[in-house]
Amino acid sequence: MKDIEKKLENLYTKLGKAYYEGRFEDPLPELLPLFDAITELKYSQEQNDEKAFCPQCGNELKGQAIFCGKCGCRIG
Ligand SMILES: [Zn+2]
């Protein structure tokens, strides 16, 4: 039984993810708070991942930058 419950849980999660990523034009109104919560979490995670600053000049660096685009300082 436990195994089936886990599989069901997994499938529900996949279903939810597909629903979210499918960008349906008219999601069920009662699901909108969930959409908002997911978007907010995703957005805050992206913010954390991408926020990096050049130690030399303080220029904001994006993604996996190796050199600062402003002063050419090597990062890392
Ligand atoms: Zn710099």
N, CA, C, O and the ligand as a Tripos MOL2 file, in Angstrom:
@<TRIPOS>MOLECULE
protein
  305   303    77     0     0
PROTEIN
NO_CHARGES

@<TRIPOS>ATOM
      1 N           0.8270   -1.2190    0.0000 N.3       1 MET1
      2 CA          0.0000    0.0000    0.0000 C.3       1 MET1
      3 C           0.8540    1.2590    0.0000 C.2       1 MET1
      4 O           0.6050    2.1890   -0.7670 O.2       1 MET1
      5 N           1.8520    1.2830    0.8560 N.am      2 LYS2
      6 CA          2.7190    2.4670    0.9720 C.3       2 LYS2
      7 C           3.3310    2.8210   -0.3850 C.2       2 LYS2
      8 O           3.4490    3.9860   -0.7630 O.2       2 LYS2
      9 N           3.7130    1.7590   -1.0970 N.am      3 ASP3
     10 CA          4.3510    1.9550   -2.3890 C.3       3 ASP3
     11 C           3.4140    2.6500   -3.3630 C.2       3 ASP3
     12 O           3.8010    3.5600   -4.0960 O.2       3 ASP3
     13 N           2.1820    2.1960   -3.3450 N.am      4 ILE4
     14 CA          1.1820    2.7850   -4.2470 C.3       4 ILE4
     15 C           0.9290    4.2480   -3.8800 C.2       4 ILE4
     16 O           0.7800    5.1040   -4.7520 O.2       4 ILE4
     17 N           0.8830    4.5130   -2.5900 N.am      5 GLU5
     18 CA          0.6630    5.9000   -2.1580 C.3       5 GLU5
     19 C           1.7940    6.8040   -2.6330 C.2       5 GLU5
     20 O           1.5670    7.9300   -3.0760 O.2       5 GLU5
     21 N           3.0170    6.2860   -2.5320 N.am      6 LYS6
     22 CA          4.1660    7.0780   -2.9810 C.3       6 LYS6
     23 C           4.1000    7.3400   -4.4740 C.2       6 LYS6
     24 O           4.3640    8.4490   -4.9370 O.2       6 LYS6
     25 N           3.7430    6.2990   -5.2210 N.am      7 LYS7
     26 CA          3.6450    6.4570   -6.6760 C.3       7 LYS7
     27 C           2.5610    7.4590   -7.0420 C.2       7 LYS7
     28 O           2.7300    8.2860   -7.9380 O.2       7 LYS7
     29 N           1.4380    7.3650   -6.3240 N.am      8 LEU8
     30 CA          0.3490    8.3070   -6.5720 C.3       8 LEU8
     31 C           0.7980    9.7370   -6.2920 C.2       8 LEU8
     32 O           0.5390   10.6510   -7.0750 O.2       8 LEU8
     33 N           1.4680    9.9090   -5.1700 N.am      9 GLU9
     34 CA          1.9610   11.2310   -4.7730 C.3       9 GLU9
     35 C           2.8690   11.7960   -5.8610 C.2       9 GLU9
     36 O           2.7740   12.9640   -6.2390 O.2       9 GLU9
     37 N           3.7450   10.9320   -6.3460 N.am     10 ASN10
     38 CA          4.6840   11.3000   -7.4000 C.3      10 ASN10
     39 C           3.9590   11.7150   -8.6740 C.2      10 ASN10
     40 O           4.3120   12.7030   -9.3180 O.2      10 ASN10
     41 N           2.9520   10.9510   -9.0160 N.am     11 LEU11
     42 CA          2.1880   11.2520  -10.2260 C.3      11 LEU11
     43 C           1.4060   12.5590  -10.0830 C.2      11 LEU11
     44 O           1.3090   13.3490  -11.0220 O.2      11 LEU11
     45 N           0.8510   12.7670   -8.8850 N.am     12 TYR12
     46 CA          0.1340   14.0150   -8.6490 C.3      12 TYR12
     47 C           1.0800   15.2000   -8.7890 C.2      12 TYR12
     48 O           0.7220   16.2320   -9.3560 O.2      12 TYR12
     49 N           2.2840   15.0380   -8.2700 N.am     13 THR13
     50 CA          3.2750   16.1070   -8.3680 C.3      13 THR13
     51 C           3.5910   16.4100   -9.8250 C.2      13 THR13
     52 O           3.6560   17.5710  -10.2320 O.2      13 THR13
     53 N           3.7870   15.3480  -10.6080 N.am     14 LYS14
     54 CA          4.0870   15.5350  -12.0340 C.3      14 LYS14
     55 C           2.9270   16.2060  -12.7500 C.2      14 LYS14
     56 O           3.1130   17.0790  -13.5970 O.2      14 LYS14
     57 N           1.7280   15.7750  -12.3890 N.am     15 LEU15
     58 CA          0.5290   16.3570  -12.9880 C.3      15 LEU15
     59 C           0.4660   17.8540  -12.6880 C.2      15 LEU15
     60 O           0.2000   18.6720  -13.5690 O.2      15 LEU15
     61 N           0.7160   18.1880  -11.4330 N.am     16 GLY16
     62 CA          0.6870   19.5850  -11.0250 C.3      16 GLY16
     63 C           1.7250   20.4040  -11.7600 C.2      16 GLY16
     64 O           1.4550   21.5280  -12.1820 O.2      16 GLY16
     65 N           2.9230   19.8360  -11.9160 N.am     17 LYS17
     66 CA          4.0060   20.5380  -12.5880 C.3      17 LYS17
     67 C           3.6620   20.7540  -14.0620 C.2      17 LYS17
     68 O           3.8790   21.8320  -14.6170 O.2      17 LYS17
     69 N           3.1200   19.7020  -14.6820 N.am     18 ALA18
     70 CA          2.7350   19.8070  -16.0890 C.3      18 ALA18
     71 C           1.6580   20.8720  -16.2560 C.2      18 ALA18
     72 O           1.6610   21.6390  -17.2180 O.2      18 ALA18
     73 N           0.7490   20.8980  -15.3070 N.am     19 TYR19
     74 CA         -0.3320   21.8720  -15.3560 C.3      19 TYR19
     75 C           0.2250   23.2860  -15.2450 C.2      19 TYR19
     76 O          -0.1740   24.1880  -15.9810 O.2      19 TYR19
     77 N           1.1510   23.4590  -14.3140 N.am     20 TYR20
     78 CA          1.7570   24.7740  -14.1110 C.3      20 TYR20
     79 C           2.5430   25.2000  -15.3530 C.2      20 TYR20
     80 O           2.3900   26.3170  -15.8480 O.2      20 TYR20
     81 N           3.3800   24.2970  -15.8430 N.am     21 GLU21
     82 CA          4.2630   24.6420  -16.9570 C.3      21 GLU21
     83 C           3.5270   24.6980  -18.2870 C.2      21 GLU21
     84 O           4.0170   25.2810  -19.2540 O.2      21 GLU21
     85 N           2.3360   24.0820  -18.3280 N.am     22 GLY22
     86 CA          1.5490   24.1170  -19.5540 C.3      22 GLY22
     87 C           0.9610   25.4810  -19.8490 C.2      22 GLY22
     88 O           0.4600   25.7240  -20.9460 O.2      22 GLY22
     89 N           1.0220   26.3720  -18.8680 N.am     23 ARG23
     90 CA          0.4950   27.7330  -19.0180 C.3      23 ARG23
     91 C          -0.8990   27.7240  -19.6390 C.2      23 ARG23
     92 O          -1.1470   28.3640  -20.6600 O.2      23 ARG23
     93 N          -1.7870   26.9970  -19.0110 N.am     24 PHE24
     94 CA         -3.1620   26.9500  -19.4840 C.3      24 PHE24
     95 C          -3.7800   28.3420  -19.4210 C.2      24 PHE24
     96 O          -3.5270   29.1130  -18.4950 O.2      24 PHE24
     97 N          -4.5790   28.6370  -20.4080 N.am     25 GLU25
     98 CA         -5.1280   29.9810  -20.4820 C.3      25 GLU25
     99 C          -6.1150   30.2600  -19.3680 C.2      25 GLU25
    100 O          -6.2070   31.3820  -18.8680 O.2      25 GLU25
    101 N          -6.8490   29.2330  -18.9850 N.am     26 ASP26
    102 CA         -7.8370   29.4340  -17.9330 C.3      26 ASP26
    103 C          -7.6750   28.4220  -16.8080 C.2      26 ASP26
    104 O          -8.4550   27.4760  -16.6970 O.2      26 ASP26
    105 N          -6.6570   28.6250  -15.9740 N.am     27 PRO27
    106 CA         -6.5100   27.7090  -14.8510 C.3      27 PRO27
    107 C          -7.6990   27.8490  -13.9020 C.2      27 PRO27
    108 O          -8.3070   28.9150  -13.8070 O.2      27 PRO27
    109 N          -8.0170   26.7790  -13.2120 N.am     28 LEU28
    110 CA         -9.1330   26.8380  -12.2760 C.3      28 LEU28
    111 C          -8.8810   27.9380  -11.2510 C.2      28 LEU28
    112 O          -7.7880   28.0260  -10.6910 O.2      28 LEU28
    113 N          -9.8830   28.7740  -11.0060 N.am     29 PRO29
    114 CA         -9.6950   29.9160  -10.0950 C.3      29 PRO29
    115 C          -9.1910   29.4930   -8.7140 C.2      29 PRO29
    116 O          -8.4080   30.2050   -8.0850 O.2      29 PRO29
    117 N          -9.6500   28.3200   -8.2480 N.am     30 GLU30
    118 CA         -9.2240   27.8970   -6.9160 C.3      30 GLU30
    119 C          -7.7550   27.4660   -6.8920 C.2      30 GLU30
    120 O          -7.1740   27.2720   -5.8240 O.2      30 GLU30
    121 N          -7.1640   27.3200   -8.0830 N.am     31 LEU31
    122 CA         -5.7530   26.9340   -8.1370 C.3      31 LEU31
    123 C          -4.8180   28.1330   -8.2990 C.2      31 LEU31
    124 O          -3.6000   28.0010   -8.1800 O.2      31 LEU31
    125 N          -5.3920   29.2840   -8.5660 N.am     32 LEU32
    126 CA         -4.5650   30.4670   -8.8090 C.3      32 LEU32
    127 C          -3.6110   30.7910   -7.6570 C.2      32 LEU32
    128 O          -2.4570   31.1410   -7.9080 O.2      32 LEU32
    129 N          -4.0620   30.6830   -6.3940 N.am     33 PRO33
    130 CA         -3.1050   30.9510   -5.2980 C.3      33 PRO33
    131 C          -1.8960   30.0230   -5.3550 C.2      33 PRO33
    132 O          -0.7860   30.4300   -5.0120 O.2      33 PRO33
    133 N          -2.1060   28.7690   -5.7890 N.am     34 LEU34
    134 CA         -0.9880   27.8340   -5.9130 C.3      34 LEU34
    135 C          -0.0450   28.2870   -7.0250 C.2      34 LEU34
    136 O           1.1750   28.2570   -6.8630 O.2      34 LEU34
    137 N          -0.6150   28.7060   -8.1520 N.am     35 PHE35
    138 CA          0.2020   29.2240   -9.2560 C.3      35 PHE35
    139 C           1.0600   30.3850   -8.7720 C.2      35 PHE35
    140 O           2.2600   30.4480   -9.0400 O.2      35 PHE35
    141 N           0.4170   31.3010   -8.0520 N.am     36 ASP36
    142 CA          1.1270   32.4830   -7.5580 C.3      36 ASP36
    143 C           2.2520   32.0830   -6.6150 C.2      36 ASP36
    144 O           3.3630   32.6060   -6.6960 O.2      36 ASP36
    145 N           1.9470   31.1380   -5.7090 N.am     37 ALA37
    146 CA          2.9540   30.7230   -4.7270 C.3      37 ALA37
    147 C           4.1480   30.0930   -5.4220 C.2      37 ALA37
    148 O           5.2930   30.3420   -5.0440 O.2      37 ALA37
    149 N           3.8860   29.2680   -6.4500 N.am     38 ILE38
    150 CA          4.9760   28.6130   -7.1770 C.3      38 ILE38
    151 C           5.8070   29.6530   -7.9190 C.2      38 ILE38
    152 O           7.0370   29.6210   -7.8810 O.2      38 ILE38
    153 N           5.1250   30.5730   -8.5920 N.am     39 THR39
    154 CA          5.8430   31.6100   -9.3400 C.3      39 THR39
    155 C           6.7340   32.4230   -8.4050 C.2      39 THR39
    156 O           7.8770   32.7420   -8.7300 O.2      39 THR39
    157 N           6.1860   32.7480   -7.2410 N.am     40 GLU40
    158 CA          6.9420   33.5430   -6.2810 C.3      40 GLU40
    159 C           8.1950   32.8040   -5.8200 C.2      40 GLU40
    160 O           9.2790   33.3820   -5.7440 O.2      40 GLU40
    161 N           8.0290   31.5100   -5.5130 N.am     41 LEU41
    162 CA          9.1650   30.7000   -5.0590 C.3      41 LEU41
    163 C          10.2070   30.5640   -6.1600 C.2      41 LEU41
    164 O          11.4060   30.6980   -5.9140 O.2      41 LEU41
    165 N           9.7390   30.2970   -7.3710 N.am     42 LYS42
    166 CA         10.6690   30.1500   -8.4950 C.3      42 LYS42
    167 C          11.4550   31.4360   -8.7000 C.2      42 LYS42
    168 O          12.6650   31.4220   -8.9220 O.2      42 LYS42
    169 N          10.7270   32.5510   -8.6190 N.am     43 TYR43
    170 CA         11.3430   33.8430   -8.8620 C.3      43 TYR43
    171 C          12.3930   34.1480   -7.7980 C.2      43 TYR43
    172 O          13.4860   34.6160   -8.1160 O.2      43 TYR43
    173 N          12.0600   33.8810   -6.5310 N.am     44 SER44
    174 CA         12.9950   34.1940   -5.4540 C.3      44 SER44
    175 C          14.2270   33.3070   -5.5430 C.2      44 SER44
    176 O          15.3290   33.7270   -5.1900 O.2      44 SER44
    177 N          14.0370   32.0630   -6.0220 N.am     45 GLN45
    178 CA         15.1770   31.1600   -6.1840 C.3      45 GLN45
    179 C          16.1050   31.6760   -7.2850 C.2      45 GLN45
    180 O          17.3270   31.6870   -7.1310 O.2      45 GLN45
    181 N          15.5020   32.1040   -8.3970 N.am     46 GLU46
    182 CA         16.3070   32.6330   -9.4940 C.3      46 GLU46
    183 C          17.0910   33.8540   -9.0490 C.2      46 GLU46
    184 O          18.2590   34.0220   -9.4000 O.2      46 GLU46
    185 N          16.4350   34.6980   -8.2760 N.am     47 GLN47
    186 CA         17.0980   35.8970   -7.7780 C.3      47 GLN47
    187 C          18.3530   35.5170   -6.9850 C.2      47 GLN47
    188 O          19.4220   36.0980   -7.1730 O.2      47 GLN47
    189 N          18.2000   34.5280   -6.0940 N.am     48 ASN48
    190 CA         19.3230   34.1220   -5.2630 C.3      48 ASN48
    191 C          20.4680   33.5520   -6.1020 C.2      48 ASN48
    192 O          21.6430   33.8080   -5.8410 O.2      48 ASN48
    193 N          20.0850   32.7700   -7.1200 N.am     49 ASP49
    194 CA         21.1010   32.1490   -7.9470 C.3      49 ASP49
    195 C          21.8940   33.1740   -8.7460 C.2      49 ASP49
    196 O          23.1020   33.0340   -8.9360 O.2      49 ASP49
    197 N          21.2010   34.2000   -9.2070 N.am     50 GLU50
    198 CA         21.8410   35.0940  -10.1600 C.3      50 GLU50
    199 C          22.5170   36.2920   -9.5210 C.2      50 GLU50
    200 O          23.3400   36.9500  -10.1580 O.2      50 GLU50
    201 N          22.1830   36.5850   -8.2760 N.am     51 LYS51
    202 CA         22.7760   37.7670   -7.6630 C.3      51 LYS51
    203 C          24.2210   37.4950   -7.2810 C.2      51 LYS51
    204 O          24.5090   36.7420   -6.3520 O.2      51 LYS51
    205 N          25.1100   38.1200   -8.0130 N.am     52 ALA52
    206 CA         26.5270   38.0580   -7.6810 C.3      52 ALA52
    207 C          27.1350   39.3830   -8.0910 C.2      52 ALA52
    208 O          26.7250   39.9960   -9.0770 O.2      52 ALA52
    209 N          28.1110   39.8110   -7.3260 N.am     53 PHE53
    210 CA         28.6910   41.1200   -7.6130 C.3      53 PHE53
    211 C          30.2030   41.0160   -7.7510 C.2      53 PHE53
    212 O          30.8480   40.2020   -7.0900 O.2      53 PHE53
    213 N          30.7460   41.8390   -8.6040 N.am     54 CYS54
    214 CA         32.1870   41.8820   -8.7980 C.3      54 CYS54
    215 C          32.8580   42.3780   -7.5160 C.2      54 CYS54
    216 O          32.4750   43.4180   -6.9790 O.2      54 CYS54
    217 N          33.8580   41.6400   -7.0210 N.am     55 PRO55
    218 CA         34.5270   42.0520   -5.7980 C.3      55 PRO55
    219 C          35.3450   43.3300   -5.9940 C.2      55 PRO55
    220 O          35.6690   44.0310   -5.0350 O.2      55 PRO55
    221 N          35.6670   43.6120   -7.2380 N.am     56 GLN56
    222 CA         36.5170   44.7670   -7.5470 C.3      56 GLN56
    223 C          35.7190   46.0600   -7.6530 C.2      56 GLN56
    224 O          36.0280   47.0510   -6.9920 O.2      56 GLN56
    225 N          34.6750   46.0370   -8.5030 N.am     57 CYS57
    226 CA         33.9600   47.2860   -8.7910 C.3      57 CYS57
    227 C          32.4970   47.2480   -8.3380 C.2      57 CYS57
    228 O          31.8170   48.2730   -8.3800 O.2      57 CYS57
    229 N          32.0030   46.0850   -7.9060 N.am     58 GLY58
    230 CA         30.6370   46.0050   -7.4180 C.3      58 GLY58
    231 C          29.6030   45.8720   -8.5140 C.2      58 GLY58
    232 O          28.4040   45.9040   -8.2370 O.2      58 GLY58
    233 N          30.0370   45.7250   -9.7440 N.am     59 ASN59
    234 CA         29.1190   45.5210  -10.8630 C.3      59 ASN59
    235 C          28.3420   44.2210  -10.6600 C.2      59 ASN59
    236 O          28.9080   43.2180  -10.2260 O.2      59 ASN59
    237 N          27.0290   44.2390  -10.9790 N.am     60 GLU60
    238 CA         26.2440   43.0250  -10.8070 C.3      60 GLU60
    239 C          26.5760   42.0340  -11.9100 C.2      60 GLU60
    240 O          26.5860   42.3890  -13.0890 O.2      60 GLU60
    241 N          26.8500   40.7910  -11.5280 N.am     61 LEU61
    242 CA         27.2260   39.7600  -12.4900 C.3      61 LEU61
    243 C          26.0480   38.8460  -12.7230 C.2      61 LEU61
    244 O          25.2590   38.5930  -11.8130 O.2      61 LEU61
    245 N          25.9240   38.3440  -13.9490 N.am     62 LYS62
    246 CA         24.8080   37.4650  -14.2530 C.3      62 LYS62
    247 C          25.2810   36.0470  -14.5220 C.2      62 LYS62
    248 O          26.2880   35.8180  -15.1930 O.2      62 LYS62
    249 N          24.5170   35.0960  -13.9740 N.am     63 GLY63
    250 CA         24.7570   33.6840  -14.2230 C.3      63 GLY63
    251 C          26.1580   33.2340  -13.8830 C.2      63 GLY63
    252 O          26.6340   33.4530  -12.7690 O.2      63 GLY63
    253 N          26.8170   32.6080  -14.8340 N.am     64 GLN64
    254 CA         28.1060   31.9730  -14.5800 C.3      64 GLN64
    255 C          29.2490   32.8260  -15.1320 C.2      64 GLN64
    256 O          30.1850   32.2940  -15.7280 O.2      64 GLN64
    257 N          29.1810   34.1110  -14.9440 N.am     65 ALA65
    258 CA         30.2120   34.9930  -15.4770 C.3      65 ALA65
    259 C          31.5800   34.6420  -14.9030 C.2      65 ALA65
    260 O          31.7160   34.3850  -13.7070 O.2      65 ALA65
    261 N          32.5760   34.6330  -15.7580 N.am     66 ILE66
    262 CA         33.9440   34.3510  -15.3170 C.3      66 ILE66
    263 C          34.7110   35.6600  -15.1450 C.2      66 ILE66
    264 O          35.5650   35.7870  -14.2670 O.2      66 ILE66
    265 N          34.3930   36.6190  -15.9910 N.am     67 PHE67
    266 CA         35.0110   37.9320  -15.8800 C.3      67 PHE67
    267 C          33.9400   38.9900  -15.7080 C.2      67 PHE67
    268 O          32.8460   38.8740  -16.2590 O.2      67 PHE67
    269 N          34.2490   39.9940  -14.9630 N.am     68 CYS68
    270 CA         33.3450   41.1260  -14.8070 C.3      68 CYS68
    271 C          33.2610   41.8710  -16.1370 C.2      68 CYS68
    272 O          34.2810   42.1570  -16.7620 O.2      68 CYS68
    273 N          32.0310   42.1820  -16.5640 N.am     69 GLY69
    274 CA         31.8480   42.8620  -17.8420 C.3      69 GLY69
    275 C          32.2430   44.3260  -17.7780 C.2      69 GLY69
    276 O          32.3740   44.9760  -18.8150 O.2      69 GLY69
    277 N          32.4340   44.8480  -16.5890 N.am     70 LYS70
    278 CA         32.7020   46.2760  -16.4470 C.3      70 LYS70
    279 C          34.1980   46.5570  -16.2880 C.2      70 LYS70
    280 O          34.7550   47.4040  -16.9850 O.2      70 LYS70
    281 N          34.8390   45.8400  -15.3680 N.am     71 CYS71
    282 CA         36.2530   46.1400  -15.1060 C.3      71 CYS71
    283 C          37.1740   45.0110  -15.5470 C.2      71 CYS71
    284 O          38.3940   45.1720  -15.5200 O.2      71 CYS71
    285 N          36.6150   43.8630  -15.9540 N.am     72 GLY72
    286 CA         37.4430   42.7680  -16.4600 C.3      72 GLY72
    287 C          38.0850   41.9280  -15.3690 C.2      72 GLY72
    288 O          38.9100   41.0590  -15.6520 O.2      72 GLY72
    289 N          37.7070   42.1880  -14.1240 N.am     73 CYS73
    290 CA         38.2390   41.4120  -13.0050 C.3      73 CYS73
    291 C          37.8050   39.9440  -13.1310 C.2      73 CYS73
    292 O          36.6550   39.6560  -13.4630 O.2      73 CYS73
    293 N          38.7370   39.0230  -12.8610 N.am     74 ARG74
    294 CA         38.3890   37.6090  -12.9290 C.3      74 ARG74
    295 C          37.6050   37.2200  -11.6760 C.2      74 ARG74
    296 O          37.9970   37.5570  -10.5590 O.2      74 ARG74
    297 N          36.4860   36.5010  -11.8750 N.am     75 ILE75
    298 CA         35.6340   36.1200  -10.7410 C.3      75 ILE75
    299 C          35.9680   34.7000  -10.2900 C.2      75 ILE75
    300 O          36.2110   33.8160  -11.1110 O.2      75 ILE75
    301 N          35.9750   34.5000   -9.0000 N.am     76 GLY76
    302 CA         36.2150   33.1540   -8.4470 C.3      76 GLY76
    303 C          37.6910   32.8580   -8.4190 C.2      76 GLY76
    304 O          38.0960   31.7780   -7.9900 O.2      76 GLY76
    305 ZN         34.2130   44.5950  -11.9110 Zn       77 ZN77
@<TRIPOS>BOND
     1     1     2 1
     2     2     3 1
     3     3     4 2
     4     3     5 am
     5     5     6 1
     6     6     7 1
     7     7     8 2
     8     7     9 am
     9     9    10 1
    10    10    11 1
    11    11    12 2
    12    11    13 am
    13    13    14 1
    14    14    15 1
    15    15    16 2
    16    15    17 am
    17    17    18 1
    18    18    19 1
    19    19    20 2
    20    19    21 am
    21    21    22 1
    22    22    23 1
    23    23    24 2
    24    23    25 am
    25    25    26 1
    26    26    27 1
    27    27    28 2
    28    27    29 am
    29    29    30 1
    30    30    31 1
    31    31    32 2
    32    31    33 am
    33    33    34 1
    34    34    35 1
    35    35    36 2
    36    35    37 am
    37    37    38 1
    38    38    39 1
    39    39    40 2
    40    39    41 am
    41    41    42 1
    42    42    43 1
    43    43    44 2
    44    43    45 am
    45    45    46 1
    46    46    47 1
    47    47    48 2
    48    47    49 am
    49    49    50 1
    50    50    51 1
    51    51    52 2
    52    51    53 am
    53    53    54 1
    54    54    55 1
    55    55    56 2
    56    55    57 am
    57    57    58 1
    58    58    59 1
    59    59    60 2
    60    59    61 am
    61    61    62 1
    62    62    63 1
    63    63    64 2
    64    63    65 am
    65    65    66 1
    66    66    67 1
    67    67    68 2
    68    67    69 am
    69    69    70 1
    70    70    71 1
    71    71    72 2
    72    71    73 am
    73    73    74 1
    74    74    75 1
    75    75    76 2
    76    75    77 am
    77    77    78 1
    78    78    79 1
    79    79    80 2
    80    79    81 am
    81    81    82 1
    82    82    83 1
    83    83    84 2
    84    83    85 am
    85    85    86 1
    86    86    87 1
    87    87    88 2
    88    87    89 am
    89    89    90 1
    90    90    91 1
    91    91    92 2
    92    91    93 am
    93    93    94 1
    94    94    95 1
    95    95    96 2
    96    95    97 am
    97    97    98 1
    98    98    99 1
    99    99   100 2
   100    99   101 am
   101   101   102 1
   102   102   103 1
   103   103   104 2
   104   103   105 am
   105   105   106 1
   106   106   107 1
   107   107   108 2
   108   107   109 am
   109   109   110 1
   110   110   111 1
   111   111   112 2
   112   111   113 am
   113   113   114 1
   114   114   115 1
   115   115   116 2
   116   115   117 am
   117   117   118 1
   118   118   119 1
   119   119   120 2
   120   119   121 am
   121   121   122 1
   122   122   123 1
   123   123   124 2
   124   123   125 am
   125   125   126 1
   126   126   127 1
   127   127   128 2
   128   127   129 am
   129   129   130 1
   130   130   131 1
   131   131   132 2
   132   131   133 am
   133   133   134 1
   134   134   135 1
   135   135   136 2
   136   135   137 am
   137   137   138 1
   138   138   139 1
   139   139   140 2
   140   139   141 am
   141   141   142 1
   142   142   143 1
   143   143   144 2
   144   143   145 am
   145   145   146 1
   146   146   147 1
   147   147   148 2
   148   147   149 am
   149   149   150 1
   150   150   151 1
   151   151   152 2
   152   151   153 am
   153   153   154 1
   154   154   155 1
   155   155   156 2
   156   155   157 am
   157   157   158 1
   158   158   159 1
   159   159   160 2
   160   159   161 am
   161   161   162 1
   162   162   163 1
   163   163   164 2
   164   163   165 am
   165   165   166 1
   166   166   167 1
   167   167   168 2
   168   167   169 am
   169   169   170 1
   170   170   171 1
   171   171   172 2
   172   171   173 am
   173   173   174 1
   174   174   175 1
   175   175   176 2
   176   175   177 am
   177   177   178 1
   178   178   179 1
   179   179   180 2
   180   179   181 am
   181   181   182 1
   182   182   183 1
   183   183   184 2
   184   183   185 am
   185   185   186 1
   186   186   187 1
   187   187   188 2
   188   187   189 am
   189   189   190 1
   190   190   191 1
   191   191   192 2
   192   191   193 am
   193   193   194 1
   194   194   195 1
   195   195   196 2
   196   195   197 am
   197   197   198 1
   198   198   199 1
   199   199   200 2
   200   199   201 am
   201   201   202 1
   202   202   203 1
   203   203   204 2
   204   203   205 am
   205   205   206 1
   206   206   207 1
   207   207   208 2
   208   207   209 am
   209   209   210 1
   210   210   211 1
   211   211   212 2
   212   211   213 am
   213   213   214 1
   214   214   215 1
   215   215   216 2
   216   215   217 am
   217   217   218 1
   218   218   219 1
   219   219   220 2
   220   219   221 am
   221   221   222 1
   222   222   223 1
   223   223   224 2
   224   223   225 am
   225   225   226 1
   226   226   227 1
   227   227   228 2
   228   227   229 am
   229   229   230 1
   230   230   231 1
   231   231   232 2
   232   231   233 am
   233   233   234 1
   234   234   235 1
   235   235   236 2
   236   235   237 am
   237   237   238 1
   238   238   239 1
   239   239   240 2
   240   239   241 am
   241   241   242 1
   242   242   243 1
   243   243   244 2
   244   243   245 am
   245   245   246 1
   246   246   247 1
   247   247   248 2
   248   247   249 am
   249   249   250 1
   250   250   251 1
   251   251   252 2
   252   251   253 am
   253   253   254 1
   254   254   255 1
   255   255   256 2
   256   255   257 am
   257   257   258 1
   258   258   259 1
   259   259   260 2
   260   259   261 am
   261   261   262 1
   262   262   263 1
   263   263   264 2
   264   263   265 am
   265   265   266 1
   266   266   267 1
   267   267   268 2
   268   267   269 am
   269   269   270 1
   270   270   271 1
   271   271   272 2
   272   271   273 am
   273   273   274 1
   274   274   275 1
   275   275   276 2
   276   275   277 am
   277   277   278 1
   278   278   279 1
   279   279   280 2
   280   279   281 am
   281   281   282 1
   282   282   283 1
   283   283   284 2
   284   283   285 am
   285   285   286 1
   286   286   287 1
   287   287   288 2
   288   287   289 am
   289   289   290 1
   290   290   291 1
   291   291   292 2
   292   291   293 am
   293   293   294 1
   294   294   295 1
   295   295   296 2
   296   295   297 am
   297   297   298 1
   298   298   299 1
   299   299   300 2
   300   299   301 am
   301   301   302 1
   302   302   303 1
   303   303   304 2
@<TRIPOS>SUBSTRUCTURE
     1 MET1         2 RESIDUE 1 A MET
     2 LYS2         6 RESIDUE 1 A LYS
     3 ASP3        10 RESIDUE 1 A ASP
     4 ILE4        14 RESIDUE 1 A ILE
     5 GLU5        18 RESIDUE 1 A GLU
     6 LYS6        22 RESIDUE 1 A LYS
     7 LYS7        26 RESIDUE 1 A LYS
     8 LEU8        30 RESIDUE 1 A LEU
     9 GLU9        34 RESIDUE 1 A GLU
    10 ASN10       38 RESIDUE 1 A ASN
    11 LEU11       42 RESIDUE 1 A LEU
    12 TYR12       46 RESIDUE 1 A TYR
    13 THR13       50 RESIDUE 1 A THR
    14 LYS14       54 RESIDUE 1 A LYS
    15 LEU15       58 RESIDUE 1 A LEU
    16 GLY16       62 RESIDUE 1 A GLY
    17 LYS17       66 RESIDUE 1 A LYS
    18 ALA18       70 RESIDUE 1 A ALA
    19 TYR19       74 RESIDUE 1 A TYR
    20 TYR20       78 RESIDUE 1 A TYR
    21 GLU21       82 RESIDUE 1 A GLU
    22 GLY22       86 RESIDUE 1 A GLY
    23 ARG23       90 RESIDUE 1 A ARG
    24 PHE24       94 RESIDUE 1 A PHE
    25 GLU25       98 RESIDUE 1 A GLU
    26 ASP26      102 RESIDUE 1 A ASP
    27 PRO27      106 RESIDUE 1 A PRO
    28 LEU28      110 RESIDUE 1 A LEU
    29 PRO29      114 RESIDUE 1 A PRO
    30 GLU30      118 RESIDUE 1 A GLU
    31 LEU31      122 RESIDUE 1 A LEU
    32 LEU32      126 RESIDUE 1 A LEU
    33 PRO33      130 RESIDUE 1 A PRO
    34 LEU34      134 RESIDUE 1 A LEU
    35 PHE35      138 RESIDUE 1 A PHE
    36 ASP36      142 RESIDUE 1 A ASP
    37 ALA37      146 RESIDUE 1 A ALA
    38 ILE38      150 RESIDUE 1 A ILE
    39 THR39      154 RESIDUE 1 A THR
    40 GLU40      158 RESIDUE 1 A GLU
    41 LEU41      162 RESIDUE 1 A LEU
    42 LYS42      166 RESIDUE 1 A LYS
    43 TYR43      170 RESIDUE 1 A TYR
    44 SER44      174 RESIDUE 1 A SER
    45 GLN45      178 RESIDUE 1 A GLN
    46 GLU46      182 RESIDUE 1 A GLU
    47 GLN47      186 RESIDUE 1 A GLN
    48 ASN48      190 RESIDUE 1 A ASN
    49 ASP49      194 RESIDUE 1 A ASP
    50 GLU50      198 RESIDUE 1 A GLU
    51 LYS51      202 RESIDUE 1 A LYS
    52 ALA52      206 RESIDUE 1 A ALA
    53 PHE53      210 RESIDUE 1 A PHE
    54 CYS54      214 RESIDUE 1 A CYS
    55 PRO55      218 RESIDUE 1 A PRO
    56 GLN56      222 RESIDUE 1 A GLN
    57 CYS57      226 RESIDUE 1 A CYS
    58 GLY58      230 RESIDUE 1 A GLY
    59 ASN59      234 RESIDUE 1 A ASN
    60 GLU60      238 RESIDUE 1 A GLU
    61 LEU61      242 RESIDUE 1 A LEU
    62 LYS62      246 RESIDUE 1 A LYS
    63 GLY63      250 RESIDUE 1 A GLY
    64 GLN64      254 RESIDUE 1 A GLN
    65 ALA65      258 RESIDUE 1 A ALA
    66 ILE66      262 RESIDUE 1 A ILE
    67 PHE67      266 RESIDUE 1 A PHE
    68 CYS68      270 RESIDUE 1 A CYS
    69 GLY69      274 RESIDUE 1 A GLY
    70 LYS70      278 RESIDUE 1 A LYS
    71 CYS71      282 RESIDUE 1 A CYS
    72 GLY72      286 RESIDUE 1 A GLY
    73 CYS73      290 RESIDUE 1 A CYS
    74 ARG74      294 RESIDUE 1 A ARG
    75 ILE75      298 RESIDUE 1 A ILE
    76 GLY76      302 RESIDUE 1 A GLY
    77 ZN77       305 GROUP 0 **** ****
